[in-house]
Amino acid sequence: MNEDMMIALGDDAEALLKSNHFNNVINALVESTFQTFVNTDPEDASARERCYASYRAFVDVTNTLRQQISVRDEINAKNEEANNTGNNNQED
């Protein structure tokens, strides 16, 4: 994946995380998973582990989106620094 694709992916990730629709869906899924977890029998380890795995998946998705934004920002900062350095060298 080239830098332009990673920047576009970061832009898309940021749009998702800023979307009320996306956040409402994620929050509803997390709440539903939590309710299922607390309503399972404490001895039903399998059901509780499935709920926890679902919760972790939602957290992992949002963390991955944040990471994509971070990568985009790092690329943009690097490119800006390179442009500024290039401009400074041209002035000399």
C-alpha positions as CSV (number, residue, x, y, z in Angstrom):
1,M,0.0,0.0,0.0
2,N,1.5,3.3,-1.0
3,E,1.4,6.6,1.0
4,D,-1.5,8.0,-1.0
5,M,-3.6,5.0,-0.2
6,M,-2.7,5.1,3.5
7,I,-3.6,8.8,3.6
8,A,-6.9,8.1,2.0
9,L,-7.5,5.2,4.4
10,G,-6.8,7.6,7.3
11,D,-9.2,10.1,5.9
12,D,-11.9,7.5,5.6
13,A,-11.2,6.2,9.1
14,E,-11.5,9.7,10.5
15,A,-14.8,10.3,8.7
16,L,-16.1,7.0,10.3
17,L,-15.0,7.9,13.8
18,K,-16.6,11.4,13.4
19,S,-19.9,9.9,12.1
20,N,-22.7,9.9,14.6
21,H,-24.3,6.9,12.8
22,F,-21.1,4.8,13.1
23,N,-20.7,5.7,16.8
24,N,-24.3,5.0,17.6
25,V,-24.0,1.6,16.0
26,I,-20.8,0.7,17.8
27,N,-22.2,2.0,21.1
28,A,-25.4,-0.1,20.6
29,L,-23.4,-3.2,19.8
30,V,-21.1,-2.7,22.8
31,E,-24.1,-2.1,25.1
32,S,-25.9,-5.2,23.7
33,T,-22.8,-7.3,24.2
34,F,-22.4,-6.0,27.8
35,Q,-26.0,-6.8,28.6
36,T,-25.7,-10.3,27.2
37,F,-22.5,-10.7,29.3
38,V,-24.1,-9.6,32.6
39,N,-27.1,-11.8,31.9
40,T,-25.2,-15.0,31.3
41,D,-24.7,-17.5,34.0
42,P,-21.3,-16.9,35.7
43,E,-20.5,-20.6,35.3
44,D,-21.2,-20.4,31.5
45,A,-17.6,-19.6,30.6
46,S,-18.1,-20.3,26.9
47,A,-21.0,-17.7,26.5
48,R,-19.1,-15.2,28.6
49,E,-15.9,-15.6,26.5
50,R,-18.0,-15.2,23.3
51,C,-19.4,-11.9,24.6
52,Y,-15.9,-10.7,25.6
53,A,-14.5,-11.7,22.2
54,S,-17.3,-9.6,20.6
55,Y,-16.5,-6.7,22.8
56,R,-12.8,-6.9,22.0
57,A,-13.7,-7.0,18.2
58,F,-15.5,-3.7,18.5
59,V,-12.6,-2.2,20.5
60,D,-10.1,-3.5,18.0
61,V,-12.1,-2.0,15.1
62,T,-12.1,1.4,16.7
63,N,-8.4,1.1,17.7
64,T,-7.5,0.1,14.1
65,L,-9.3,3.2,12.8
66,R,-7.4,5.4,15.2
67,Q,-4.2,3.8,14.1
68,Q,-5.0,4.5,10.5
69,I,-5.5,8.1,11.4
70,S,-2.2,8.2,13.2
71,V,-0.4,6.7,10.2
72,R,-2.0,9.3,7.9
73,D,-1.0,12.1,10.3
74,E,2.6,10.8,10.5
75,I,2.9,10.6,6.7
76,N,1.4,14.1,6.3
77,A,3.9,15.5,8.9
78,K,6.8,13.8,7.2
79,N,5.8,15.2,3.8
80,E,5.2,18.6,5.2
81,E,8.7,18.6,6.9
82,A,10.2,17.4,3.6
83,N,8.5,20.2,1.7
84,N,9.6,22.8,4.3
85,T,13.2,21.5,4.2
86,G,13.1,21.5,0.4
87,N,11.8,25.1,0.4
88,N,14.5,26.2,2.9
89,N,17.2,24.7,0.7
90,Q,15.9,26.5,-2.4
91,E,16.1,29.8,-0.6
92,D,19.8,29.3,0.2
